Amino acid sequence: MRASLIVHLQGGPEQALRCFQSLAGLPDEPEHEVIVVDDASTGLEELLSRLEGDVSIVSLERRAGFAASVNRALEEAAGENVVMLRGAPEVASGFLAPLLAELDADGVAGAASVTAGAAEAHLVAAHAFAVPAQALRVAGGVPTAPDHLAIAALCTVLDGRTVAAAGSAVVAPGTRIGAARRAPGEDPELTVVIPTLDAASERVRACVSAVQRCTEAPHEIVLVDNGAPPQGFSAPVNSGIRAARGRYVVVMNDDVEVLPGWWQPLRTTLDAGASVVFPLTIDGAMRGDFAAWCFAMPRATVEEFSVAPGDFFDPQLVVWYQDTDLLTRLRAAGRPPELVRESQIRHGLSETVASDDPELSAWIREQIARDRVAFLAKHPDAQLQPLA
């Protein structure tokens, strides 16, 4: 078999479907197989079930990224060459033969397809890249690197030249215009507020993509990048809520990934009279009293439980304890948050405040200690766990 085509999926059924449809249109020659790596994606269950028997599917329980996904699929690959499809691009019907032909040339260790509309882009930005399978195994697989740098990292460890295959073309993922999420002029039902320290990070893109993919109700997303300098959690959440136009507001950490059908059960419980609701976190740590990394409330709760006009969370609780403060106030009112098990999410616990930046990490630790003092001054009878 000439090639094993490895498709890395992290979500987005529309894009995945376009990719699979284009792969189905490939001619039988060069002989090839397709291996799909489901990298803990959301919303693809039905689509992947339709592929069973036609392609090999490797499912990962935890998101691993492009490099690790390709390396896992390499264990299953039977082709002489490996073609990696990053981001599930659409391939032209004749893309494979010229790509593999480049690998037959002396001294060539890797070949990249040309991306439609970006013919002048460097080959390390390619969405389809081919290498001999044995050479990839000898190199130890794709080096660990962020998804958009993985091909560049691979080029540094290959023993030979890398070239662009002018006759091989793909369409980059996400370049097709999708349908609007609501009718023109229609007000959003739901506003999702996501505070973050880096709006361009892969974690945030995955969070936003999941919301777009899994939310059928008319909605808007308010993404608040507060990383220069960091302003904690309360300030960006408060500014996001002030900007909200929806009848309901969801506050969500940037390391949350909502799953299909997540919103309707929350809305139903709110319409039945709940003040604050939160979904069930699967495949990770979960709190039954208030898992505040994702919670929803109607506009009436925002108005009633704001600590001051325009400030839903207490601004003096900068990084930590604002959710505990809200929980305490809701309990005092006899209306504690309600867990809605029918609504499910995944959550990368502590990713939001975890940082490799020593200065930022030190600031967060010091601010958490100050927030603890402020919280206990406000609620002197509260019982808190000792700081680690």
VENJOJO-V158253 format. One record per residue. PSI is psi in degrees with one decimal (none if undefined). Layout:
PSI
PSI
//
This chain:
132.6
-34.6
146.1
117.4
118.0
118.2
119.7
119.8
130.2
-1.3
175.0
80.6
-33.5
-46.9
-42.5
-42.6
-42.1
-39.9
-47.6
-37.5
-39.8
-36.8
-35.4
-21.9
1.3
142.7
160.7
-29.1
137.5
144.4
135.7
163.1
161.2
126.8
119.6
127.7
111.1
97.9
69.1
45.3
169.7
145.0
12.2
4.7
-49.3
-43.6
-44.8
-32.7
-29.9
-17.5
-15.0
131.5
-28.2
-30.4
164.3
136.5
125.3
119.4
129.0
133.0
-32.4
140.8
127.9
-19.6
172.2
-50.1
-51.2
-34.2
-43.7
-43.0
-35.4
-43.5
-28.9
-28.8
-27.1
-14.1
133.9
-5.2
156.0
-30.8
155.2
129.0
115.6
126.6
106.6
120.3
12.0
59.1
164.4
134.4
145.8
153.3
-27.3
25.7
-27.3
-45.1
-50.0
-27.4
-46.1
-30.7
-35.4
-33.0
-17.7
-12.5
147.1
134.7
-0.7
124.3
-16.2
147.6
139.5
142.0
158.0
136.6
125.5
132.1
-3.5
48.3
-25.0
-4.7
147.5
148.2
-21.5
-12.9
7.4
152.0
-3.4
124.4
132.7
140.6
152.4
136.6
-41.9
-39.3
-37.5
-39.6
-41.1
-35.7
-6.7
16.8
-172.4
127.6
150.6
123.7
158.1
151.1
-44.4
-9.1
-1.8
-41.6
-38.7
-42.7
-38.9
-39.6
-27.3
-17.3
-3.9
144.7
81.1
-179.1
153.9
138.6
161.3
136.1
100.8
-28.6
2.3
122.1
144.6
161.4
124.8
144.2
146.7
6.3
-4.9
140.2
121.8
173.4
152.1
148.9
-12.1
164.6
145.2
130.9
-7.5
133.9
146.0
140.5
-34.4
136.3
125.6
117.5
122.6
104.6
145.9
158.2
-10.1
96.0
-15.0
4.1
157.7
-35.2
-44.2
-40.2
-40.0
-39.5
-50.0
-42.2
-41.4
-40.7
-47.1
-39.1
-32.6
5.9
108.3
-26.0
150.4
125.6
161.3
156.3
123.7
106.8
118.6
106.9
110.7
39.1
3.4
85.3
167.6
138.7
18.9
-147.9
-43.8
-46.2
-49.8
-34.7
-44.3
-41.9
-36.2
-40.9
-36.7
-31.4
-10.3
138.6
-8.5
161.1
-21.3
151.6
133.0
130.4
129.2
129.9
155.0
-1.1
20.6
143.5
107.3
151.5
160.5
137.9
15.5
-34.4
-43.5
-46.1
-35.0
-45.5
-40.9
-41.8
-37.8
-42.1
-21.8
-2.6
-3.3
147.4
-42.5
135.6
158.0
148.9
170.2
129.2
123.9
161.0
31.7
-174.9
147.0
140.4
132.5
-19.2
-43.8
99.0
84.9
5.7
-11.1
114.8
156.7
151.9
154.4
169.1
-34.2
-37.3
-40.4
-45.7
-40.0
-36.3
9.3
139.2
-20.6
160.2
121.9
-4.9
101.4
-51.7
153.7
116.8
-22.6
-13.5
90.2
-52.8
-38.8
163.6
-3.0
-34.5
-36.8
-37.2
-45.1
-43.0
-43.9
-42.8
-37.4
-41.6
-40.8
-29.7
-0.2
22.9
63.7
159.8
148.1
130.1
130.7
99.0
-23.8
-19.2
128.5
145.6
169.1
153.8
127.9
86.1
126.8
1.6
-32.6
-41.3
-4.6
135.7
142.0
-9.2
113.8
-35.3
-46.1
-44.0
-41.6
-41.2
-41.7
-46.4
-44.5
-38.3
-34.9
-41.1
-41.2
-37.9
-36.1
-44.1
-43.3
-39.4
-45.3
-28.5
-32.6
-34.2
75.3
-21.2
0.2
146.9
113.1
151.2
144.4
146.8
140.9
none
//
